[in-house]
Amino acid sequence: MASLCAPRFRSVCLGPSTGAQQLRASQSLLAVLVYALFAVVQHAEVVAGLVDFQASLWLTGFFMTGALGFYAVIRSGLNERLGSDPSLTLPQMVLGVLSTVGSYLITGPARGAVMSLMVLILVFGMFALRPRQARWLSVFACALLALAMVWKGATDPLQYPPAVEAVHLLFAIIIVAAVGTLTARMAAIRARMRGQKADLEHALEQIRLLATRDELTGLSNRRHMNELMAIEKARQRRTGQPMSVALLDIDFFKRINDTYGHGGGDLVLKTFAQLTRDGLRSTDVMGRWGGEEFLLMLPDTSAADAAQCVERMRSQLARLSADAIAPGLRVTFSAGVAEVGGLDELETAIEHADQAMYRAKVKGRNCTVVAGTLVA
Ligand SMILES: Nc1nc2c(ncn2[C@@H]2O[C@H](COP(=O)(O)OP(=O)(O)OP(=O)(O)O)[C@@H](O)[C@H]2O)c(=O)[nH]1
């Protein structure tokens, strides 16, 4: 029963969303509990005759309203629409500083203990504030405390003797400055770690791209093609659908290189890859198999349909004006198509496609041959 209630209680208190938003809600709820405890202690001070009841009531009203307000804003999700600090850390800490200074003003002889609360607030900031915010908060806390001390020293010197206030102020400045510096350092370390994490993610993405893509054409490389085909083959085994592969080899590519230079050859490869890829179904995958050779995988496609698809690519390529690459350049390719049969392994089908492509070359190039068919 308890285990059933716990998630429900959690969801009611922290909201249905998970991750960062739930963490924010739980932290603001924790702050509400800390303020409630603080109110209880303050009430004990009222009972002990150290704090005035009216003043305690006003202060308790102030910080409980503030804390519950922050919790309500975060629990409702409104904080996510409020700009760059959805955790509302800085405003929550400003509330903490104001409440602490308020408490210092009304606590009289026991006010020394209140100073430790200021440290607690700044330590909370260590985990969330940016360096600039942490410095700003330290200065704000010191300035506000100094004002409170000067004011009380001037208006209530019996309870707040100026000499004692001066000592309190000095200690407060030292402690707040030290904690503020540590907070700023911690924030800087966190910022550096965030940067390193982003660099690492970027590097991982680069490694993934390098491992799966052909650098020149942007197509899947041979290794990635093998992986994708193995996955597709496993799927095909389950569905019983046909699947075909086609090997496309640019004709007389050596001559293109010799005539237009290696740069011209590269441009032809890139243009060829772009053009042929654009005409494919989303499930078809085109990869660079080697040099000027490309492998096309066509799931749920018979060899005859695959050959038609390759012929469509051929007419698209024929319509391309290769003059943009080099005047008078004409690019054609020869292709071999093979169906990956029931028990045929992929390697066998690719071998058959390769042989068919070779026959297309022998036949005079710029044509497609389907494996297992007679060539006129
Ligand atoms: N520019 C460029 N050339 C490449 C690249 N990879 C391989 N090649 C060249 O592609 C040429 C392939 O030539 P061959 O294997 O003789 O084939 P081909 O000239 O296309 O003749 P057929 O295939 O019989 O029509 C070689 O000169 C390779 O150096 C590349 O990435 N860029």
The ligand as an SDF file (V2000), in Angstrom:
LIG
                    3D

 32 34  0  0  0  0  0  0  0  0999 V2000
   38.7140   11.7100  -57.8670 N   0  0  0  0  0  0  0  0  0  0  0  0
   38.6500   10.5410  -57.2420 C   0  0  0  0  0  0  0  0  0  0  0  0
   39.0310    9.4250  -57.8940 N   0  0  0  0  0  0  0  0  0  0  0  0
   38.9430    8.2380  -57.2780 C   0  0  0  0  0  0  0  0  0  0  0  0
   38.4810    8.1440  -55.9630 C   0  0  0  0  0  0  0  0  0  0  0  0
   38.4930    6.8210  -55.6210 N   0  0  0  0  0  0  0  0  0  0  0  0
   38.9570    6.1400  -56.6910 C   0  0  0  0  0  0  0  0  0  0  0  0
   39.2260    6.9790  -57.7160 N   0  0  0  0  0  0  0  0  0  0  0  0
   39.7440    6.6800  -59.0450 C   0  0  0  0  0  0  0  0  0  0  0  0
   38.7510    6.0040  -59.7890 O   0  0  0  0  0  0  0  0  0  0  0  0
   39.4300    5.3590  -60.8810 C   0  0  0  0  0  0  0  0  0  0  0  0
   38.7690    4.0460  -61.1760 C   0  0  0  0  0  0  0  0  0  0  0  0
   39.2860    3.5990  -62.3750 O   0  0  0  0  0  0  0  0  0  0  0  0
   39.0390    2.1370  -62.9770 P   0  0  0  0  0  0  0  0  0  0  0  0
   38.9130    1.1670  -61.8320 O   0  0  0  0  0  0  0  0  0  0  0  0
   40.0770    1.8740  -63.9860 O   0  0  0  0  0  0  0  0  0  0  0  0
   37.6270    2.2200  -63.6180 O   0  0  0  0  0  0  0  0  0  0  0  0
   37.0070    3.1700  -64.7180 P   0  0  0  0  0  0  0  0  0  0  0  0
   38.0060    4.1170  -65.2850 O   0  0  0  0  0  0  0  0  0  0  0  0
   35.8040    3.8000  -64.1290 O   0  0  0  0  0  0  0  0  0  0  0  0
   36.6050    2.1810  -65.8420 O   0  0  0  0  0  0  0  0  0  0  0  0
   35.3010    1.2950  -65.8580 P   0  0  0  0  0  0  0  0  0  0  0  0
   34.8870    1.0600  -64.4720 O   0  0  0  0  0  0  0  0  0  0  0  0
   35.7400    0.0290  -66.5700 O   0  0  0  0  0  0  0  0  0  0  0  0
   34.3010    2.0200  -66.6380 O   0  0  0  0  0  0  0  0  0  0  0  0
   40.8880    5.2560  -60.4650 C   0  0  0  0  0  0  0  0  0  0  0  0
   41.6490    6.1190  -61.2910 O   0  0  0  0  0  0  0  0  0  0  0  0
   40.9230    5.7550  -59.0410 C   0  0  0  0  0  0  0  0  0  0  0  0
   42.1060    6.4520  -58.7310 O   0  0  0  0  0  0  0  0  0  0  0  0
   38.1060    9.3480  -55.2810 C   0  0  0  0  0  0  0  0  0  0  0  0
   37.6780    9.3720  -54.1370 O   0  0  0  0  0  0  0  0  0  0  0  0
   38.2000   10.5070  -55.9740 N   0  0  0  0  0  0  0  0  0  0  0  0
  1  2  1  0
  2  3  2  0
  2 32  1  0
  3  4  1  0
  4  5  2  0
  4  8  1  0
  5  6  1  0
  5 30  1  0
  6  7  2  0
  7  8  1  0
  8  9  1  0
  9 10  1  0
  9 28  1  0
 10 11  1  0
 11 12  1  0
 11 26  1  0
 12 13  1  0
 13 14  1  0
 14 15  2  0
 14 16  1  0
 14 17  1  0
 17 18  1  0
 18 19  2  0
 18 20  1  0
 18 21  1  0
 21 22  1  0
 22 23  2  0
 22 24  1  0
 22 25  1  0
 26 27  1  0
 26 28  1  0
 28 29  1  0
 30 31  2  0
 30 32  1  0
M  END
$$$$
